[in-house]
Structure formats: C-alpha cells, structure tokens
C-alpha cells in the first residue's frame, strides 16, 4: 500500500491543496496527518474540513493550544491561536458546523501505532509537545530516552513532524541526523536493525530554508521525501485579509524559515 504522511499544514490552504493534488497523482491510497492542521495560517476551517476524511489525524501542539490554551507559546504564535479559536466559532456559520469542527479537534489521538510503525506529532517520549531538533543527534542522553520511548510500544520506525525540518535520525552510536538530500530523498527500511525517527517536514510552514511544501510517501519499505512548489503569494494575500494575524507569519513563508 502506498501511503502519504503529512504534518504541520498550519492553515495554509494553498500548500495543502498542492500536496493533495500531488498525493493523488502519486496514486497514494491513504493519507496520515501528524497534526498541526491549524495555527499560524489564515484558513483553519477549510484545512480542517479537508483533513477530516483521513483515516489517521493526530493531535498537534496547536490543536492542543486551541483546546486548552497557548501555554508556552510566543506572543505571535499565541495571537494566531486566539484568532484561530475565534474562527472556529464564527457566528456567521451554522452552529452545527462550528460544533463539528470543535468535536473533530477534540477527538484527535496523541499517537497511532500500526505494526512496527509509530506515528506522533512531536516525539515518542512526548507525542504532542517535544521537539527533536536536527542538532539533537549530539545530545546522547536525550536521544537515548527518546529512542527508548514509549516503553510499551515495540516500534521500529517513528514518523514525526513538529520542527518543520525534514530528515532522518538513526540509532547508531553515535546518533546521526541525515538530510534527505544525503540519501537522494529515499530512505530504505530493508535490512534495518536499529530504530529510526523520520521527520516528514511541514506542508504549510517549512523552516529548513526551503519554502516548498514537504511530505513523504511510504511504499514497499521505502520512505520517499517530496518537496513541492505552491502558490505562496496566494497564502500571503490571504494573510492580508486577516489583519489580526501577525504579518511576520506570512513573511516566514516566503523565506522558508
């Protein structure tokens, strides 16, 4: 089965639609989303509606913040959370539609286990909030604990998002982080003897210096990283129509940082 794994859409409808078109052209049979469908961007309702049909949707820290409060968020991110919360309860929309969106967010699981695959938003140790930054491969204590978590799940490959930076963490000694380009954008599981954590990158807000949308295709034991151009100007224009969203969040899209 060919599966697309996406994360961190962040209410960027133009990027999301571009990825969905590419997933269709790939012939992928299903889409798993690792969370943060909303937050930062100008189209939370439309993005939630598109994602609701996926067989797996996970809770990201931005969904959690919308539900329970933006604890630990910087002022710009918090402003976007507050704005997003308002958008999900628009008085101009039917009460039932608003309720359905809130119920969908409230139903999101923190992790999904399927055979030897573990799917989370953040990390195996803290599925929703913990970041595994690319430089963390040098922090042996952290990586030891992350790779040993959760103790009751015998996973072999964990898919994550959250940092918006695609790549592969390997359980070698010392640990390693591999940029997708160093493996020609394909990681093969064949002969794998140690655990691997794969960050799929971000659909709607990449931060690795490449503004193109990022996601992966999982097929026959291979993980293929994909990058897609999308209409960034369209999203920037949508930001202009939402003056309560910080302009800084739109500028980041143009820079990919």
C-alpha positions as CSV (number, residue, x, y, z in Angstrom):
1,X,0.0,0.0,0.0
2,X,1.2,3.5,-0.9
3,X,0.7,6.0,2.0
4,X,1.3,9.7,2.2
5,X,2.4,11.0,5.6
6,X,2.0,14.8,6.1
7,X,2.3,17.2,9.0
8,X,2.2,20.8,10.0
9,X,-0.3,22.2,7.5
10,X,-0.8,25.2,9.7
11,X,-3.9,26.5,7.9
12,X,-2.0,27.1,4.7
13,X,-4.7,26.1,2.2
14,X,-2.7,26.7,-1.0
15,X,0.1,24.5,0.2
16,X,-2.3,21.8,1.5
17,X,-4.2,21.7,-1.9
18,X,-0.9,21.4,-3.8
19,X,0.1,18.5,-1.7
20,X,-3.3,16.8,-2.0
21,X,-3.0,17.1,-5.8
22,X,0.4,15.6,-5.7
23,X,-0.7,12.8,-3.4
24,X,-3.5,12.0,-5.9
25,X,-1.0,12.0,-8.8
26,X,1.2,9.6,-6.9
27,X,-1.7,7.2,-6.5
28,X,-1.4,7.0,-2.7
29,X,-4.3,5.1,-1.2
30,X,-4.4,6.9,2.1
31,X,-3.1,10.0,4.0
32,X,-1.9,10.1,7.6
33,X,-1.7,13.5,9.2
34,X,0.6,14.0,12.2
35,X,-1.1,17.1,13.5
36,X,-1.0,20.9,13.4
37,X,-3.6,21.2,10.7
38,X,-4.3,24.7,12.2
39,X,-2.3,27.5,13.8
40,X,-0.3,30.3,12.2
41,X,-2.2,30.4,8.9
42,X,-5.3,32.1,7.5
43,X,-7.5,29.1,6.5
44,X,-8.1,26.9,9.6
45,X,-11.7,25.9,8.8
46,X,-11.0,24.9,5.2
47,X,-8.0,22.9,6.2
48,X,-9.8,21.1,8.9
49,X,-12.6,20.2,6.5
50,X,-10.1,18.7,4.0
51,X,-8.3,16.7,6.7
52,X,-11.4,15.2,8.3
53,X,-11.6,12.4,5.7
54,X,-8.1,11.0,6.5
55,X,-8.0,7.6,8.3
56,X,-5.5,9.0,10.8
57,X,-5.2,12.5,12.2
58,X,-3.1,13.2,15.3
59,X,-3.2,16.0,17.9
60,X,-0.6,18.6,17.3
61,X,0.5,21.2,19.9
62,X,-1.5,23.9,18.0
63,X,-4.7,21.9,18.2
64,X,-3.9,21.3,21.9
65,X,-3.4,25.0,22.4
66,X,-6.7,25.8,20.7
67,X,-8.5,23.4,23.1
68,X,-6.7,24.2,26.3
69,X,-4.7,27.4,26.0
70,X,-1.5,28.5,24.3
71,X,0.8,27.7,27.3
72,X,4.4,28.5,26.5
73,X,3.7,30.0,23.1
74,X,5.5,33.1,22.0
75,X,3.3,36.3,21.5
76,X,2.9,35.9,17.7
77,X,2.0,32.2,17.9
78,X,-0.4,32.9,20.8
79,X,-2.1,35.7,18.7
80,X,-2.6,33.2,15.9
81,X,-4.1,30.6,18.3
82,X,-6.5,33.2,19.7
83,X,-7.5,34.2,16.2
84,X,-7.9,30.6,15.2
85,X,-10.2,29.9,18.2
86,X,-12.4,32.7,17.1
87,X,-12.6,31.4,13.5
88,X,-13.8,28.0,14.8
89,X,-16.8,29.7,16.4
90,X,-17.9,32.2,13.8
91,X,-21.4,33.5,14.4
92,X,-21.9,33.7,10.6
93,X,-21.5,29.9,10.3
94,X,-24.2,27.3,11.4
95,X,-23.8,26.2,15.0
96,X,-23.6,22.6,13.8
97,X,-20.6,23.3,11.6
98,X,-18.8,25.0,14.3
99,X,-19.6,22.2,16.7
100,X,-18.4,19.6,14.2
101,X,-15.0,21.3,13.8
102,X,-14.5,21.5,17.6
103,X,-15.6,17.9,18.1
104,X,-13.1,16.8,15.4
105,X,-10.3,18.6,17.1
106,X,-11.3,17.2,20.4
107,X,-11.3,13.6,19.0
108,X,-7.7,13.7,17.8
109,X,-5.4,11.0,19.3
110,X,-1.9,11.7,20.5
111,X,-0.3,8.7,18.8
112,X,-1.0,5.9,16.4
113,X,0.6,2.5,16.3
114,X,0.5,0.2,13.3
115,X,2.7,-2.8,13.3
116,X,6.3,-1.6,13.7
117,X,5.3,2.0,12.8
118,X,4.7,4.7,15.4
119,X,3.1,8.0,14.4
120,X,3.3,11.1,16.6
121,X,3.5,14.8,16.2
122,X,6.4,15.6,18.5
123,X,8.4,12.7,19.7
124,X,8.0,9.1,21.1
125,X,8.6,10.5,24.6
126,X,6.1,13.3,24.4
127,X,3.9,12.8,21.4
128,X,2.4,16.3,21.3
129,X,5.0,18.8,22.5
130,X,8.6,17.7,22.5
131,X,10.8,18.9,19.7
132,X,13.6,16.8,18.2
133,X,15.8,19.3,16.5
134,X,18.2,18.2,13.9
135,X,21.2,19.2,16.1
136,X,19.8,16.9,18.9
137,X,21.6,13.9,17.5
138,X,24.6,15.2,19.5
139,X,22.6,15.0,22.8
140,X,23.1,11.4,23.7
141,X,21.1,11.5,26.9
142,X,18.1,13.0,25.2
143,X,18.3,10.7,22.2
144,X,18.7,7.6,24.4
145,X,15.5,8.5,26.2
146,X,13.6,9.4,23.1
147,X,14.5,6.2,21.3
148,X,13.5,4.1,24.3
149,X,10.1,5.7,24.5
150,X,7.3,4.7,24.9
151,X,8.5,1.5,26.8
152,X,5.3,-0.5,25.9
153,X,5.5,0.1,22.1
154,X,7.9,-2.1,20.1
155,X,8.2,0.3,17.2
156,X,10.9,0.2,14.5
157,X,10.2,3.5,12.7
158,X,8.7,6.6,14.2
159,X,7.2,9.3,12.0
160,X,7.2,12.8,13.4
161,X,6.7,16.5,12.4
162,X,6.6,19.5,14.8
163,X,10.1,21.0,13.9
164,X,9.2,21.7,10.3
165,X,12.6,20.3,9.3
166,X,12.6,17.0,7.4
167,X,15.2,14.4,7.9
168,X,16.2,11.0,9.5
169,X,17.6,10.3,13.0
170,X,19.3,6.9,13.2
171,X,20.0,5.0,16.3
172,X,23.7,4.5,15.5
173,X,26.4,5.1,18.1
174,X,27.0,8.0,17.9
175,X,23.5,9.0,16.7
176,X,23.2,10.6,13.3
177,X,20.9,13.0,11.5
178,X,20.6,12.6,7.7
179,X,19.3,15.4,5.5
180,X,17.0,13.9,2.8
181,X,19.4,15.0,0.0
182,X,22.2,12.9,1.5
183,X,20.1,9.8,0.8
184,X,18.8,11.0,-2.6
185,X,15.5,11.7,-0.9
186,X,14.8,8.0,-0.4
187,X,15.3,6.0,2.9
188,X,15.1,2.2,2.6
189,X,14.0,0.1,5.6
190,X,15.4,-3.0,4.1
191,X,17.9,-4.6,6.5
192,X,17.2,-2.1,9.2
193,X,18.5,-3.4,12.6
194,X,18.1,-0.2,14.7
195,X,15.3,2.2,15.3
196,X,14.8,5.3,13.1
197,X,12.9,8.5,13.6
198,X,11.8,10.2,10.4
199,X,10.6,13.8,10.4
200,X,8.3,14.4,7.4
201,X,8.7,18.2,7.4
202,X,5.9,20.7,7.0
203,X,3.3,21.1,4.4
204,X,2.4,24.7,5.3
205,X,5.3,26.3,7.1
206,X,8.8,24.8,6.2
207,X,11.7,26.0,8.2
208,X,14.7,24.4,6.7
209,X,15.4,27.3,4.3
210,X,13.4,25.7,1.5
211,X,9.9,27.3,1.2
212,X,8.4,24.4,-0.7
213,X,5.9,22.1,0.9
214,X,7.3,18.9,2.4
215,X,5.8,15.4,2.9
216,X,6.7,11.8,2.5
217,X,5.5,8.7,0.6
218,X,5.7,5.3,2.3
219,X,5.7,2.4,-0.1
220,X,7.2,-1.2,0.0
221,X,9.5,-0.3,2.8
222,X,10.9,2.8,1.3
223,X,10.3,6.4,2.5
224,X,10.5,9.0,-0.2
225,X,10.8,12.7,0.7
226,X,9.0,15.1,-1.6
227,X,9.1,18.9,-2.0
228,X,6.5,20.9,-3.9
229,X,6.2,24.4,-5.1
230,X,2.9,26.0,-4.3
231,X,1.3,29.5,-4.7
232,X,3.0,31.3,-1.7
233,X,1.6,34.6,-2.9
234,X,-1.9,33.3,-2.6
235,X,-1.4,32.5,1.1
236,X,0.4,35.8,1.7
237,X,-2.7,37.6,0.2
238,X,-4.9,35.6,2.5
239,X,-2.9,36.9,5.4
240,X,-3.6,40.4,4.3
241,X,-7.3,39.7,4.5
242,X,-6.8,38.6,8.2
243,X,-5.2,41.7,9.8
244,X,-5.3,40.1,13.3
245,X,-2.7,37.5,12.2
246,X,0.9,38.8,12.7
247,X,2.5,39.8,9.3
248,X,5.7,38.0,10.4
249,X,4.0,34.7,9.9
250,X,3.4,35.5,6.3
251,X,7.0,36.6,5.7
252,X,8.3,33.4,7.1
253,X,6.5,31.5,4.3
254,X,8.5,33.4,1.6
255,X,11.8,32.6,3.3
256,X,11.1,29.0,4.4
257,X,12.4,29.8,7.9
